[in-house]
Amino acid sequence: MNRLLIAGARLLDPESDDLHRPPTADLLIEDGRIAALGAEATARGAGAPRLEAAGLLLTPGLVNAHSHSHDTLLRGLFEGLPLDAWGALSFPSAWSRRPDAEVHLRTRLHAAECLMHGITTVQDMVTLQGADRAQAEAVIEGHRAIGLRALLGWQLADRGMAETLPFAAEVLPPDILASLPRASDPAPGMRLVESLLDAVSGRLLGSVLAPSAPQRCSPTLLRWAAGLSRERGLPVCTHLYETRAQAVLARTAYGEDGGSLLNHLARHGLLNERLVIAHGVWITPEEIGRLAEAGGHLAHNPVANLRLLNGAAPLRQYASAGAGIALGCDNSSAGDAQSLLSAMRFAALYLSLQSAAPEEAAASAFRAATLGGARALGLGGTVGGLRPGHRADLALFDLSDPAWVPLNSAVRQLVHAEPARSLRHVLVEGELLLRNGRPTRFDPAALAAEAEGAHVAMAAEYTALRTRRAPLVKALLALDARARRHPLEIDGLLLDHGARH
């Protein structure tokens, strides 16, 4: 039996009523699980190898409930672009087929960054360049190399791009309109996903289903995802109401569903406890109520929502309705960093502005980044907590760092005081993947050098892509401006949609 006693840490349990001054206690790990806490751990752990943790704060590993590894090498290239214009330059479909080695590299870089921010579970919603099994296997092996718990979702879409944009025929020049990607056959992607469900296996790898967004997927694709989710018990992760334009599209093109993309998902069997919607910014209170009633979840991405000029999700309304709330980091070229520490801070700040009980905002953000993410991804009771039986996915922070001094509130200082530099150890399944601030499975300098080499190869293609797609980007910016002028009954740029109701 593999055993480890973590001795003398302060245990920040998200299920505790007091997250400000957590108690000091031992924690015993046996065969990758939390076996005991407190006096029982001390007694049972006699003779076990020890990790001395006096002066450290121990938390559950964080759960990144929505991210995309496919654009990791494009970080820092974009600013001030709304979603569709940004996507014209960043989506994999804009680029030539990437070498398998590059796909493997960017996946490792993505997972490594998660690890070095205390994230132990990541939901990676990957877009492949077609039904490309070699690329998929490069992603799988990339995650295995770093050693995090990863839930992989192969993002699928099959509708023509013009169908996903409001006023496309009205605003876009004919040559631009004619150049947009057409509808495609979803069958190859569906077959690939089905074949990968068994390949994505092991104690650390799992699957979710990832229809990109309701407006991007045909009824055939949505019904297939609903059926496979029901058959396999898999979460369905999709984008919903990320932008104002998407809410406008719902009102102008989805009359059969009452102008609601959530109703469209429901009509095709996807509104249930396995549904995880990313972003959910431009959503009505009525739709939030329906999501909550069905047991669904929001994967809130506060940093990317701002970076892509979309506003703020109405978190207070989600919480009041009883919807599950998780946190995500989204794309590295839109959300900037795979840091749930930043995401927690932004989420807490927005919730403080929206909430009648702002003093609880930091605790709510911490719980969303741990328990909420675990529940959304079907891992409730497995990760995200500090209870016997949970997997030993843990993060430990050094309380002597200035971010923690003096220790007035562990949870508030975790969320607000920039504690990333104080991260000392990260464990997944009881294995130390970060020890004394250094990764144990890879050399950061070597990984950085490898990434810089790939960047050199990509730079010329990016310059050519930016020039070639400049007319498309200009047209999409005009389309976004047209959508922003269309009247809506909600406003995602307000602090709380309820202000309009």
Disulfide bonds with the S-S distance in Angstrom:
none
